[in-house]
Amino acid sequence: MSKSRTHTYITYRSCVLSVNEEKLSVLGFEVIMMGLLIVSGSAIYFRKRRAAAVPGGGPVRLPTNSQF
């Protein structure tokens, strides 16, 4: 007494990722990471260069002993 029923499920297109969309998201992530790396690296480079260009602008060690 088994009745065969067919069920139809609706799968929306937004729930199924295509291969092209997945590759695009990976490429987008890599581009964002490379951009952040370039921005942060250049900021560090220019900060070090600016600090070296200013005479006396670097860290100065002061003696703590009053005999000197």
Rosetta blueprint (number, residue, H / E / L):
1 M L
2 S L
3 K L
4 S L
5 R L
6 T L
7 H L
8 T L
9 Y L
10 I L
11 T L
12 Y L
13 R H
14 S H
15 C H
16 V L
17 L L
18 S L
19 V H
20 N H
21 E H
22 E H
23 K H
24 L H
25 S H
26 V H
27 L H
28 G H
29 F H
30 E H
31 V H
32 I H
33 M H
34 M H
35 G H
36 L H
37 L H
38 I H
39 V H
40 S H
41 G H
42 S H
43 A H
44 I H
45 Y H
46 F H
47 R H
48 K H
49 R H
50 R H
51 A H
52 A H
53 A H
54 V L
55 P L
56 G L
57 G L
58 G L
59 P L
60 V L
61 R L
62 L L
63 P L
64 T L
65 N L
66 S L
67 Q L
68 F L
